[in-house]
Amino acid sequence: MPPPDRFRYDGFAIDQADSVVHCRYTAGGHSFAERFTFPGGEWDDPAVLAAVRLLALIVGVSYYKTTAAPLIDLGDTPTTAAEREFLRTFYVSGLGEFAYRNGLDLRGLRVEGPDAGPVSPAAYAPDPGRPLIPFGGGIDSIVTVAALAAEHRDTALCVVEPPGARFAAIEDAAAVTELPVTRVERTLDPLVRRSADLGFLNGHVPVTAVNTAATLVAAVLQGRDAVVLSNEWSASVPTLVVDGHPVNHQWSKGEEFERAFGDLVLSALGPHLSVFSYLRPRTELWVAAEFALLPQYHGAFRSCNRAFAQDPSQRLDHWCGRCDKCCFVDLVLAPFMDRVDLESVFAGDEPLQNPANEARFRALLGLGDDAKPFECVGDVDECRAATVLAERRADRAGNDLLARLRAELGNAAPADPDALLQPRGTHRIPDRYAPPDLLVRAR
């Protein structure tokens, strides 16, 4: 058993008969085991083993947080210098919100273990045009699916979920796509559910990174050439900055993680498998405008936080109309969808029609003292632009809440809100998947 001041990787194993990956870790005198069950495939393929190894490196974050030890001991797991540097950044930045809320400073974290030396990538050569898309049922992943499925007939979805638990908010939207769904079952060690009893630290972990790594394994098992994420430009914007150090609730959806993990995949699997976000150079405003053109999904999607409650008794089968996510989705869609249609989406409980939501909207707009919520929502400029554009709509005349928000913005409102509908920033979209307007842009 390692000393209490370190977190240890204890390795991983593959049960080929049942297509199960076991990942093991030790922290604070406790041993943890996480399990992933995949559809079948060629488990003897070196490329599959390389992908599973990356998954095992990522998954440890859920158990490291129990003690937040100052040292990560990789045990008998050899890694390259680049992988150890990636892990250090992943833990420090990916757990930025966790550290902030628990009053911790993880910047002195050390990652130690045996050196792997020079490593050649596995010989992985899939057929092109076979993307696998992690799917959460929100407007982002729906827009990605709609674009790629129209161009690539062998597109499929990937859903990472607890055993025996399916979320209607994902299933309803997935059914509309009519695409095959690859399902990966993730079983957390039950000890982490007993944080209060066992004295573990608790808080947000970069779960998107875990889902991305699990989707990578599924993609290699199926001989696919791309894991296509749906993380837009503003996911890289910090939620807040503390003493000059950015803290981002969405760090594992941001560009820094995408590039770093993509580089690891390149080193492990070669150049024929791409991991990238189709929406990276797009704003949430652009995504909302595209989603508005997909009416077949308007009655099927549900991004409300309450739709994804882990406790089924707390899970809603409708929008709550009061959480930060409900407010943001309503605000960003309001410029592009008819008021009556949006009211129908929220079943008559549209957030913009409820004055009790004013404080939440003011926080999204960066007004007053309330900080941006620790949620997967757009940045202040996107929200302000959405407010300006929505308030201009004739069918929003008489909405007192929207009028008050627009008036309070005053000169802080963007002079050209339509500019946020244009591409911005860099991306890693390979030419075989890039839309025409991005092919001509410098990367």
C-alpha positions in Angstrom: 0.0 0.0 0.0 1.5 3.4 -1.0 2.0 6.2 1.6 -1.0 8.4 2.1 0.8 11.3 0.3 0.7 9.6 -3.1 -1.8 8.4 -5.6 -0.8 5.2 -7.4 -1.7 3.6 -10.7 -2.0 -0.1 -10.3 -2.4 -1.0 -13.9 -5.2 -2.3 -16.2 -6.4 -5.6 -17.6 -8.6 -6.7 -20.5 -11.1 -9.5 -20.1 -11.4 -10.4 -23.8 -14.2 -12.9 -23.3 -16.5 -10.3 -21.9 -15.0 -7.2 -23.7 -14.3 -5.6 -20.3 -11.5 -3.3 -19.4 -10.5 -3.1 -15.7 -8.5 0.0 -14.4 -7.0 -0.1 -10.9 -5.8 2.7 -8.6 -4.8 3.2 -4.9 -5.3 6.3 -2.8 -5.5 7.0 0.9 -5.3 3.3 1.9 -8.2 2.4 -0.4 -8.0 0.4 -3.7 -10.3 1.4 -6.5 -11.4 -0.5 -9.6 -13.3 0.9 -12.6 -14.8 -1.2 -15.3 -15.7 -0.4 -18.9 -17.7 -2.9 -21.0 -17.4 -2.4 -24.8 -19.0 -4.0 -27.8 -16.9 -6.9 -29.2 -13.8 -6.4 -31.4 -10.3 -7.5 -32.1 -8.8 -7.2 -28.6 -5.5 -8.7 -29.7 -4.9 -5.7 -32.1 -1.9 -3.7 -30.8 -3.9 -0.5 -31.7 -6.7 -1.5 -29.3 -4.1 -2.1 -26.5 -2.6 1.4 -27.2 -6.1 3.0 -27.0 -6.9 1.1 -23.7 -3.7 2.3 -22.2 -4.6 5.9 -22.9 -8.0 5.3 -21.3 -6.4 3.9 -18.1 -4.2 7.0 -17.9 -7.3 9.3 -18.1 -9.6 7.4 -15.8 -7.5 7.8 -12.7 -8.7 11.3 -12.2 -11.9 10.2 -10.6 -10.0 8.4 -7.8 -7.1 10.9 -7.4 -9.6 13.5 -6.3 -10.5 11.4 -3.2 -7.2 12.6 -1.5 -5.6 15.0 -4.0 -2.2 13.7 -3.0 0.8 15.9 -4.0 2.4 12.9 -5.9 1.1 10.7 -8.7 3.0 7.4 -8.7 2.5 5.6 -12.0 3.6 2.3 -10.5 4.8 -0.2 -13.1 3.2 1.8 -16.0 5.9 3.1 -18.3 5.2 6.5 -19.9 6.9 8.9 -22.1 8.0 12.4 -20.9 5.2 13.9 -23.0 2.6 11.6 -21.4 3.7 12.5 -17.9 3.5 16.2 -18.8 0.1 15.7 -20.3 -1.1 13.9 -17.1 0.2 16.7 -14.9 -1.6 19.4 -17.0 -4.7 17.2 -17.1 -4.9 16.8 -13.4 -4.1 20.4 -12.5 -6.3 22.1 -15.1 -9.0 19.4 -15.4 -9.5 19.6 -11.7 -9.3 23.4 -11.6 -12.9 23.8 -10.4 -12.5 20.9 -7.9 -9.4 22.6 -6.4 -11.0 26.0 -6.3 -14.1 24.8 -4.4 -12.0 22.7 -2.0 -9.4 25.5 -1.3 -6.6 23.5 -2.8 -3.6 24.5 -5.0 -2.6 21.6 -7.2 0.1 23.4 -9.1 2.9 21.7 -7.2 1.7 18.2 -8.3 4.4 15.8 -9.4 3.9 12.8 -11.7 6.6 10.1 -11.5 7.0 6.6 -13.0 9.2 4.5 -15.2 10.2 6.0 -18.6 9.0 4.2 -21.7 11.7 5.6 -23.9 11.1 6.0 -27.6 7.7 4.6 -28.6 6.5 3.8 -32.1 2.8 4.2 -32.9 0.7 1.1 -33.5 0.0 0.3 -37.2 -3.6 1.5 -37.4 -5.0 2.1 -40.8 -8.8 2.3 -40.8 -11.0 3.2 -43.8 -11.7 6.9 -44.0 -15.1 8.5 -43.6 -16.2 6.3 -40.6 -16.7 8.8 -37.7 -17.8 7.9 -34.2 -19.5 10.8 -32.4 -19.9 11.0 -28.6 -23.5 11.9 -28.2 -25.2 13.7 -25.3 -28.4 14.8 -26.9 -27.8 18.6 -26.7 -27.8 21.1 -29.5 -24.0 20.8 -30.0 -23.9 17.1 -30.7 -27.1 17.2 -32.7 -25.6 19.9 -35.1 -22.4 17.8 -35.5 -24.4 14.7 -36.2 -26.7 16.4 -38.8 -23.6 17.8 -40.6 -21.5 14.6 -40.7 -24.3 12.1 -41.3 -25.3 14.0 -44.5 -21.7 13.5 -45.9 -20.6 10.2 -44.4 -23.0 7.3 -44.6 -21.1 5.2 -42.0 -21.5 7.7 -39.2 -22.4 6.3 -35.7 -23.1 7.6 -32.2 -21.3 6.6 -29.0 -23.0 6.8 -25.6 -21.0 6.2 -22.4 -23.5 5.3 -19.6 -23.8 3.5 -16.3 -24.9 -0.2 -16.6 -28.7 -0.5 -17.0 -29.2 3.3 -16.9 -30.4 5.1 -20.0 -31.2 8.8 -20.0 -34.4 9.7 -22.0 -32.8 13.1 -22.9 -30.1 11.2 -24.8 -32.3 8.4 -26.1 -35.0 10.5 -27.6 -32.6 12.7 -29.6 -30.6 9.6 -30.7 -33.7 8.0 -32.0 -34.3 10.9 -34.3 -30.9 10.6 -35.9 -31.7 7.0 -37.0 -28.0 6.2 -36.7 -26.5 3.1 -35.0 -25.5 3.7 -31.4 -22.3 2.2 -29.8 -22.9 1.8 -26.1 -20.0 1.7 -23.6 -21.0 0.8 -20.0 -18.9 2.6 -17.3 -19.0 1.3 -13.8 -17.4 3.5 -11.2 -15.9 1.9 -8.0 -18.7 2.1 -5.4 -16.4 3.5 -2.9 -16.4 6.9 -4.6 -20.2 7.1 -3.9 -19.3 7.0 -0.2 -17.2 10.2 -0.1 -19.0 11.6 3.0 -18.6 8.3 5.0 -15.0 7.8 4.1 -13.8 11.4 4.3 -13.0 11.7 0.6 -12.7 15.1 -1.1 -15.5 15.6 -3.6 -16.1 17.8 -6.6 -16.3 18.2 -10.4 -14.0 16.0 -12.5 -13.3 16.4 -16.3 -15.8 13.7 -17.3 -15.7 14.7 -21.0 -12.1 13.5 -21.1 -13.1 10.1 -19.7 -15.9 9.8 -22.3 -13.6 10.9 -25.1 -11.0 8.2 -24.1 -13.7 5.5 -23.9 -15.1 6.5 -27.3 -11.5 6.3 -28.6 -11.3 2.6 -27.6 -14.7 1.9 -29.1 -13.6 3.6 -32.4 -10.5 1.5 -32.7 -12.4 -1.7 -31.9 -14.7 -0.8 -34.8 -11.9 0.3 -37.2 -13.1 3.9 -37.4 -11.0 6.8 -38.5 -12.3 9.6 -36.3 -13.7 10.5 -32.9 -15.6 13.7 -33.6 -16.4 15.9 -30.6 -19.0 18.7 -30.4 -17.2 21.3 -28.3 -17.4 24.9 -29.5 -15.0 27.8 -29.3 -16.3 29.3 -26.0 -15.7 26.0 -24.1 -12.1 27.2 -23.9 -13.0 30.4 -22.1 -12.3 30.2 -18.3 -15.3 30.3 -15.9 -13.2 32.6 -13.7 -9.6 33.6 -13.1 -8.2 33.3 -9.6 -4.9 35.0 -8.8 -4.0 34.9 -12.5 -4.8 31.2 -12.8 -7.7 30.3 -15.1 -10.4 27.9 -13.7 -12.6 26.4 -16.4 -15.6 24.1 -15.6 -15.4 23.0 -19.3 -11.6 22.5 -19.5 -11.9 18.9 -20.9 -14.2 20.4 -23.6 -11.6 23.1 -24.4 -9.0 23.4 -27.1 -6.1 22.8 -24.7 -7.3 19.3 -23.8 -8.3 18.6 -27.4 -4.9 19.4 -28.7 -2.9 17.7 -26.0 -5.0 14.5 -26.1 -4.9 14.5 -29.9 -1.2 14.6 -29.8 -1.1 11.6 -27.5 -3.4 9.7 -29.9 -1.1 10.6 -32.8 1.9 9.3 -30.9 0.1 6.1 -29.9 -1.9 5.3 -33.0 -0.4 7.2 -35.9 -1.9 9.7 -38.3 -4.9 7.8 -39.6 -7.1 8.3 -36.5 -8.2 11.9 -35.8 -9.7 13.2 -32.5 -11.2 16.7 -33.0 -14.1 18.9 -32.4 -16.3 19.6 -35.4 -17.5 22.8 -33.7 -14.2 24.1 -32.4 -14.2 27.3 -34.5 -17.9 27.9 -34.0 -19.7 30.0 -31.3 -22.7 28.8 -29.4 -24.6 31.5 -31.3 -23.7 29.8 -34.6 -24.6 26.4 -33.2 -28.0 27.7 -32.1 -28.7 29.2 -35.5 -27.9 25.8 -37.1 -30.0 23.9 -34.6 -33.0 26.2 -35.4 -32.9 24.7 -38.9 -33.4 21.2 -37.6 -37.1 21.2 -36.5 -37.2 17.4 -36.3 -35.1 17.6 -33.1 -37.0 20.5 -31.4 -39.3 18.3 -29.6 -36.8 15.6 -28.8 -33.8 17.3 -27.2 -33.5 18.3 -23.5 -30.4 19.9 -22.0 -31.8 20.6 -18.6 -29.6 19.6 -15.7 -32.4 17.8 -14.0 -32.7 15.4 -17.0 -29.3 13.9 -16.1 -29.7 13.5 -12.3 -27.9 10.3 -11.2 -30.7 9.5 -8.8 -33.6 8.4 -11.1 -36.1 9.6 -8.5 -34.7 13.1 -9.0 -34.6 12.9 -12.8 -37.2 15.0 -14.7 -38.8 14.0 -18.0 -39.2 17.7 -19.0 -37.3 20.9 -18.8 -37.3 22.4 -15.3 -37.2 25.9 -16.8 -35.2 27.3 -13.9 -31.6 25.9 -14.0 -28.7 27.8 -15.5 -28.6 25.4 -18.5 -32.3 25.9 -19.2 -31.8 29.6 -19.2 -28.8 29.6 -21.4 -30.3 27.2 -24.0 -33.5 29.4 -24.2 -31.5 32.6 -24.5 -29.2 31.4 -27.3 -32.1 29.9 -29.3 -34.4 32.9 -28.8 -32.8 34.9 -31.7 -33.4 32.1 -34.2 -36.6 30.3 -33.2 -40.2 31.6 -33.1 -41.4 32.5 -29.7 -44.3 30.0 -29.9 -42.0 27.2 -30.9 -39.6 27.9 -28.0 -42.6 28.0 -25.6 -43.5 24.6 -26.9 -40.0 23.2 -26.4 -40.3 24.2 -22.7 -43.9 23.0 -22.4 -45.1 26.5 -21.4 -42.4 27.1 -18.8 -40.0 29.0 -21.0 -37.3 30.7 -18.8 -37.4 34.0 -20.6 -41.1 34.2 -19.8 -40.4 33.8 -16.0 -39.3 36.9 -14.1 -38.0 34.7 -11.3 -35.1 33.7 -13.6 -33.7 37.3 -13.9 -30.8 36.7 -11.6 -29.7 33.7 -13.6 -29.8 35.6 -16.9 -27.9 38.6 -15.3 -25.2 36.2 -14.3 -25.0 34.8 -17.8 -24.7 38.3 -19.2 -22.0 39.3 -16.7 -24.2 41.9 -15.0 -23.9 42.6 -11.3 -21.8 40.7 -8.8 -22.9 37.2 -9.6 -20.2 35.1 -11.2 -20.6 33.0 -14.4 -22.1 29.7 -13.3 -20.0 26.6 -13.2 -22.0 25.0 -16.0 -21.5 24.2 -19.7 -22.8 27.5 -20.9 -21.5 30.1 -23.4 -19.4 33.1 -22.6 -20.6 36.6 -21.7 -20.2 38.0 -25.3 -22.3 35.1 -26.7 -25.0 35.7 -24.2 -25.0 39.4 -24.7 -25.2 39.0 -28.5 -28.1 36.6 -28.1 -29.9 39.1 -25.9 -29.5 41.9 -28.5 -30.7 39.7 -31.4 -33.6 38.2 -29.4 -34.8 41.6 -28.2 -35.0 42.8 -31.9 -37.5 40.1 -32.8 -41.0 41.3 -33.3 -42.4 38.2 -31.6 -40.5 39.1 -28.5 -42.1 42.6 -28.2 -43.6 43.0 -24.8 -41.2 40.6 -23.0 -40.4 42.7 -20.0 -37.5 40.5 -18.7 -35.8 40.6 -22.1 -36.3 44.3 -22.4 -34.8 44.9 -18.9 -31.8 42.8 -19.7 -31.2 44.6 -23.0 -31.6 48.0 -21.3 -29.2 47.1 -18.5 -26.6 46.0 -21.0 -26.6 49.5 -22.5 -23.2 50.3 -24.2 -21.8 46.9 -23.1 -23.9 45.2 -25.7 -21.9 44.1 -28.8 -22.0 46.6 -31.6 -22.1 43.8 -34.2 -23.7 40.7 -32.6 -23.8 39.0 -36.0 -20.0 38.8 -36.0 -20.3 35.9 -33.6 -21.9 33.9 -36.3 -18.5 33.8 -38.1 -15.8 31.2 -37.5 -13.1 32.2 -35.0 -9.9 30.7 -33.6 -8.1 27.6 -34.7 -9.2 24.0 -35.1 -7.9 20.5 -35.8 -10.6 19.4 -38.3 -8.9 17.3 -41.0 -9.8 18.2 -44.6 -11.8 15.0 -45.2 -14.3 16.3 -42.5 -14.0 20.1 -42.8 -17.0 22.0 -44.1 -16.2 24.2 -47.2 -16.0 27.5 -45.3 -13.2 26.1 -43.1 -11.1 24.5 -45.8 -9.9 27.9 -46.9 -9.1 29.1 -43.4 -5.6 28.9 -41.9 -5.3 26.5 -39.0 
